Amino acid sequence: MNARVIDLSKRTATVLDAVSSLSVYPNPASDRATVIIGGKGITKEALTSGRFILDVADASGSVVMSNVVAFGEAVDIIGLPTGSYHLRLRHEVGQSVVIVGTGMLTIVR
């Protein structure tokens, strides 16, 4: 069996390597929530290149909503029932997809 060795010291960083968090406010929310991408060293290039997609999954892990979002954009959640949801923010540039943040959202009515 051949083993593949990856030299991490020679790895080229991407513009999204600095992203370290996904914040949503207000939380809990009732009809709209705002997505904030945070992280030390985040660049304007990272926020304006490609597209960001927010996946919202219910407690069973099923994705119940998926929206293209912009930095700091409010997301309409009025159609989702009361409950807790897992969030995953993906960044797509061409064929490349990177998970840039995860979080939780609670919806109350």
C-alpha positions as MATLAB code, in Angstrom:
seq = 'MNARVIDLSKRTATVLDAVSSLSVYPNPASDRATVIIGGKGITKEALTSGRFILDVADASGSVVMSNVVAFGEAVDIIGLPTGSYHLRLRHEVGQSVVIVGTGMLTIVR';
ca = [
       0.000    0.000    0.000;
       1.294    3.464   -0.904;
       0.995    6.173    1.738;
       0.478    9.763    0.704;
       2.417   12.335    2.729;
       1.252   15.953    2.726;
       3.742   18.596    3.793;
       1.557   21.137    5.616;
       4.416   23.638    5.764;
       4.108   24.021    1.983;
       0.316   24.306    1.965;
      -1.005   27.457    0.323;
      -3.546   29.296    2.482;
      -6.861   30.360    1.001;
      -8.647   33.625    1.622;
     -11.063   31.780    3.920;
      -8.530   30.068    6.195;
      -8.927   32.919    8.682;
     -12.689   32.451    9.115;
     -13.333   31.079   12.556;
     -16.953   31.693   13.417;
     -20.498   32.054   12.231;
     -22.782   34.258   14.296;
     -26.506   34.754   13.927;
     -28.574   37.423   15.607;
     -31.039   37.794   17.100;
     -30.906   34.332   18.579;
     -33.533   33.215   19.400;
     -35.303   34.700   16.389;
     -38.887   34.778   15.178;
     -39.020   35.912   11.544;
     -35.581   37.106   10.356;
     -31.996   36.374   11.408;
     -28.770   38.091   10.323;
     -25.693   36.016    9.451;
     -22.268   37.373   10.441;
     -18.987   35.776    9.366;
     -16.147   36.459   11.764;
     -12.532   35.621   12.204;
      -9.127   37.098   12.709;
      -7.566   38.078    9.415;
     -10.683   37.743    7.257;
     -10.197   39.631    4.010;
     -12.577   41.652    1.875;
     -11.647   39.328   -0.988;
     -13.045   36.369    0.940;
     -16.335   38.157    1.492;
     -16.785   39.228   -2.126;
     -15.487   36.235   -4.087;
     -17.709   33.292   -4.984;
     -20.944   32.830   -3.111;
     -21.950   31.906    0.413;
     -24.720   29.380    0.974;
     -26.439   28.979    4.335;
     -27.878   25.518    5.024;
     -30.401   25.176    7.857;
     -30.929   21.652    9.196;
     -33.498   20.412   11.690;
     -32.760   18.217   14.713;
     -32.708   15.073   12.536;
     -30.041   16.599   10.270;
     -32.329   17.127    7.278;
     -31.610   20.369    5.419;
     -34.909   22.279    5.546;
     -33.656   25.505    3.959;
     -30.698   26.514    1.803;
     -30.143   30.134    0.722;
     -27.431   32.118   -1.021;
     -26.500   34.874    1.435;
     -24.304   37.947    1.511;
     -22.191   39.053    4.468;
     -24.438   40.608    7.115;
     -27.614   39.826    5.179;
     -30.873   39.081    6.980;
     -32.354   35.666    6.172;
     -36.133   35.147    6.152;
     -36.969   32.253    8.493;
     -40.699   32.923    8.791;
     -41.557   29.593    7.120;
     -39.666   27.472    9.658;
     -41.480   26.102   12.696;
     -40.428   26.745   16.296;
     -37.361   24.714   17.233;
     -33.578   24.497   17.240;
     -31.656   24.346   13.975;
     -28.075   23.580   12.950;
     -26.477   26.084   10.565;
     -23.720   25.474    8.048;
     -22.210   28.213    5.904;
     -20.509   27.077    2.697;
     -18.345   29.173    0.390;
     -18.335   28.182   -3.272;
     -15.817   29.453   -5.813;
     -15.995   27.541   -9.074;
     -15.836   23.825   -8.229;
     -14.329   24.466   -4.778;
     -16.572   24.280   -1.700;
     -15.356   25.134    1.800;
     -17.366   24.933    5.032;
     -16.561   28.275    6.640;
     -18.703   28.158    9.727;
     -21.321   26.311   11.708;
     -23.701   27.395   14.410;
     -27.096   27.009   16.009;
     -30.324   28.986   15.669;
     -33.396   28.805   17.856;
     -36.736   29.927   16.443;
     -39.502   31.017   18.801;
     -42.976   32.304   17.973;
];
